[in-house]
Amino acid sequence: MIETAAMEDRIGLRWINASATSRHMLQNLVAWTCIALITYCGFELHVKLLAVSSLYLLVIVAVASLCGFWQASLTSILAVACLDYFFMPPIFRFNIDDMQDWVALGAFEITTLVISRLSAKELFSAREATFHRLGMEKLYELSRNSLLLDLHQPPGPQLAVLIHRIFGLRAVALFDKTSDRQDRIGDWGPDEQNLAQECWIRGAGLDDTWTGTSYRIVQDASESLGAMAVRGELNPLIVDALASLSAIAFDRHRSFENEERADESKKSEQLRTAVMDSLGHELKTPLATVQTASSGLLELGGLNDSQFELVKLIDDETLRLSELCTKLLLTAKLESRQVEQPEGELDFEVLVSELFSMPAVKEIKHRIDIRVDDSTVAALADRSLLAMVLTQYLDNARKYSTPGTPIKINARMNRGELIVSVHNQGSKVRIEDRERIFDRFYRTPDLADSVPGTGIGLSIVKKAVEARRGHVWVVSNEIEGTTFFLSLPVPERREH
């Protein structure tokens, strides 16, 4: 289809060129015929030189107004030759003896040339204004059609066809950097398949008058989006406008794709949230039943060692599953923003001491070193949130720290924020993983198989803290160890 359109354009251009040549020849023929008729009639009727020259002048002015300067100049030379040969003595000879005749002929020729020049200039200005008006109309048509582009499809092929059709160009090529594709239409040679991409690599536009090809970078206010190459008769300002319209189309398509991805991501997130919420609720009841039964068996006693170990294992793993379900439910609430934000008086050291009874903390409580730098830490803060975050941080320290090394908890106030850190010596968190470990279900590849976990805990911590306008981050290296941080804005204590 594109090749057919290009062939039709080539045939059309040949026809237009042939038509223009024929039109110019016809115009010259008509003008010279008029000069010939005036000459014949003037000679036969013995019309005076002044009258004949005035008629010649009218014809020359008409030719200048309708055809242009060069046609008028040729007509004026023919008119002067006729005046000299037929009307100025000696007749039928190109020879002027009287100086006054030379002056008269020279004045006539200069007058005709000046008038022709002025008329041709006015004609050129009118044609240029018409050309610009047509260019603006075509730009308007292109801008209107570009708003109707199918944003589900790449913009390059659609724009190339529009520009080629509306402006009647010989060839158009567009390179889209985002999709890394180049689209062409029209009369491009075998060695001109990547002209637009080469222009983008070069990073600069130009106008090649030898081949009639213009190159432009397609860019918005901040970055380059691609490049364009067009071949045909176009004003450079029009080419600049085409590049700007192409940039708008590219940017619209990119924004549409980003919106679609965000919408799909949002739908997927909502589906995952609904599944986790449903799964957590469905598992809670049977887990409670299993835990009650296992705890009852342990309380009843009468079990031998093997039976006791098995029942104890069931009880511990059921407790782990119950905690996992609680995390799933909390994650679902965070996604739907249903978590309340209670605030109350906080004694940080008492809070950490209470965590020692938690299964994840109990076995490492002898390694924990608590340090509170400022007594004002006992201020208004979200107690339940801090308990959850500290439990998760301490559980991570238990799993990934070197056995027997101390685990340090520090709390301090800094510019209206509560800064809490949990430090341990052990495996290092790689730089590329320090953001991703707070993503849901992500686990460090080096330790995913050697250390048990679900990849949910830290993601819950991040979402819960960010819901309170706080931040979480981690610093880690082989020498100083790993430190997880939490910062929370703390409102001032209200006096009663």
Residue pairs with C-beta under 8 A, 6 or more apart in sequence:
2 161
2 184
2 185
2 186
5 164
5 165
5 185
5 186
6 171
6 185
6 186
6 187
9 164
9 168
9 169
9 170
9 186
9 187
10 170
10 187
12 168
13 170
24 67
24 71
27 63
27 66
27 67
27 71
28 67
28 71
28 74
28 75
31 59
31 62
31 63
31 67
31 71
31 75
32 75
32 78
34 59
35 56
35 59
35 75
35 78
35 79
35 82
38 52
38 55
38 56
38 59
39 52
39 82
39 86
41 47
42 51
42 52
42 55
42 86
42 87
43 86
43 87
49 83
49 87
49 88
49 104
52 83
52 87
53 79
53 83
53 108
56 76
56 79
56 82
56 83
56 108
56 112
57 108
57 111
57 112
57 115
59 75
59 79
60 72
60 75
60 76
60 79
60 112
60 115
60 116
61 72
61 112
61 115
61 116
61 119
63 71
63 72
63 75
63 116
64 71
64 72
64 115
64 116
64 117
64 118
64 119
64 120
64 123
65 119
65 122
65 123
66 123
68 120
68 123
68 124
69 116
69 117
69 119
69 120
69 121
72 112
72 116
72 119
72 120
73 113
73 116
76 109
76 112
76 113
76 116
77 109
79 108
79 112
80 105
80 108
80 109
81 94
83 105
83 108
84 94
84 96
84 105
85 91
85 92
85 93
85 94
86 92
88 96
88 101
88 105
89 97
89 98
90 97
96 102
96 105
131 235
132 235
135 234
135 235
135 238
138 166
138 167
139 238
139 241
139 242
139 245
141 166
142 162
142 163
142 166
142 167
142 242
142 245
143 245
145 162
145 166
146 159
146 162
146 245
146 248
146 249
149 155
149 158
149 159
149 249
149 252
149 253
150 158
151 252
151 253
151 256
154 176
154 179
154 181
154 183
154 253
155 176
155 246
155 249
155 250
155 252
155 253
156 174
156 175
156 176
156 179
156 181
156 182
156 183
156 226
157 183
159 174
159 183
159 246
159 249
160 172
160 173
160 174
160 183
160 184
160 185
161 185
163 169
163 172
163 230
163 242
164 171
164 172
164 185
164 186
167 230
167 232
167 234
167 238
167 242
168 232
169 186
169 230
169 231
169 232
169 234
170 186
170 187
170 212
170 231
170 232
171 184
171 185
171 186
171 187
171 188
171 213
171 229
171 230
171 231
171 232
172 184
172 185
172 186
172 228
172 229
172 230
172 231
173 182
173 183
173 184
173 185
173 188
173 195
173 196
173 228
173 229
173 230
174 182
174 183
174 196
174 218
174 226
174 227
174 228
174 246
175 181
175 182
175 196
175 197
175 199
175 200
175 218
175 226
175 227
175 228
176 182
176 183
176 225
176 226
176 250
177 200
177 224
177 225
177 226
178 225
178 226
178 250
178 253
178 254
182 193
182 194
182 196
182 197
184 193
184 196
186 231
187 231
188 195
188 231
195 213
195 215
195 229
196 215
196 226
196 227
196 228
196 229
197 227
199 205
199 215
199 216
199 217
199 227
199 228
199 229
200 217
200 224
200 226
200 227
203 217
203 224
204 217
205 214
205 215
205 216
205 217
205 227
205 243
206 214
206 215
207 213
207 214
207 215
207 236
207 239
208 214
208 215
211 231
212 231
212 232
212 233
213 229
213 230
213 231
214 229
214 230
214 231
214 234
214 236
214 239
215 227
215 228
215 229
216 227
216 228
216 229
216 239
216 240
216 242
216 243
217 224
217 226
217 227
217 243
218 224
218 225
218 226
218 227
218 228
218 243
218 246
218 247
218 250
219 225
219 243
219 247
220 247
220 248
220 251
225 246
225 247
225 250
225 251
225 254
226 246
226 250
228 242
228 243
228 246
230 239
230 242
234 242
269 335
270 335
273 331
273 332
273 335
273 336
274 332
276 328
276 329
276 331
276 332
277 328
277 329
277 332
277 333
279 325
279 328
280 325
280 326
280 328
280 329
280 332
281 329
283 321
283 325
284 322
284 325
284 329
287 318
287 321
287 322
287 325
288 322
290 314
290 318
291 315
291 318
291 319
291 322
294 311
294 314
294 315
294 318
295 315
297 303
297 311
298 308
298 311
298 312
298 315
303 311
316 359
319 359
323 359
324 454
324 456
327 454
327 456
327 457
327 460
328 456
330 339
330 388
330 460
330 464
331 440
331 456
331 459
331 460
331 463
333 339
334 460
334 463
334 464
334 467
335 463
337 467
339 464
339 467
341 382
341 385
341 467
341 468
342 382
342 383
342 384
343 380
343 381
343 382
343 491
344 380
344 381
344 383
345 378
345 379
345 380
346 377
346 378
346 379
346 380
346 381
346 383
346 386
347 378
348 370
348 372
348 377
348 378
348 386
348 411
349 370
349 372
351 383
351 386
351 387
351 390
352 368
352 370
352 390
352 409
354 387
355 361
355 387
355 390
355 391
355 394
356 362
356 365
356 368
358 391
360 391
360 394
360 395
360 398
361 368
361 391
361 394
361 395
361 398
363 398
364 394
364 397
364 398
364 407
367 404
367 405
367 406
367 407
368 394
368 406
368 407
368 408
368 409
369 406
369 407
369 408
369 409
370 409
371 408
371 409
371 410
371 411
372 410
372 411
372 412
373 410
373 411
373 412
373 413
374 412
374 413
376 413
377 411
377 412
377 413
377 418
379 413
379 418
379 490
379 492
379 493
380 490
380 491
380 492
380 493
380 494
381 418
381 488
381 490
382 468
382 488
385 464
385 465
385 468
385 488
386 420
386 486
386 488
388 460
388 461
388 464
389 420
389 461
389 464
389 465
389 472
389 486
390 409
390 420
390 422
392 457
392 458
392 460
392 461
393 422
393 461
393 484
393 486
394 407
394 409
394 422
395 457
396 422
396 457
396 458
396 484
397 407
397 422
397 424
397 426
398 407
399 451
399 452
399 453
400 424
400 426
400 427
400 447
400 451
400 482
401 407
401 424
401 425
401 426
402 424
402 425
402 426
405 424
405 425
405 426
406 424
406 425
407 422
407 423
407 424
408 421
408 422
408 423
408 424
409 420
409 421
409 422
409 423
410 419
410 420
410 421
410 423
411 418
411 419
411 420
411 421
412 418
412 419
413 419
413 490
416 489
416 490
417 470
417 487
417 488
417 489
417 490
418 486
418 487
418 488
418 489
418 490
419 485
419 486
419 487
420 485
420 486
420 487
420 488
421 483
421 484
421 485
421 486
422 483
422 484
423 481
423 482
423 483
423 484
424 481
424 482
424 483
425 481
425 482
426 481
426 482
427 446
427 447
427 482
428 476
428 477
428 478
428 482
429 437
429 444
429 474
429 476
429 482
430 444
430 446
433 444
434 473
434 474
434 476
436 442
437 443
437 444
437 458
437 474
438 458
438 459
438 461
438 462
438 472
439 455
439 459
440 455
440 456
440 459
441 454
441 455
441 456
441 459
442 455
442 459
443 453
443 455
458 472
461 472
461 486
462 472
465 471
465 472
465 486
465 488
466 472
468 488
468 489
469 488
469 489
470 486
470 487
470 488
470 489
471 485
471 486
471 487
472 484
472 485
472 486
472 487
473 484
473 485
474 482
474 483
474 484
474 485
475 482
475 483
475 485
476 482
476 483
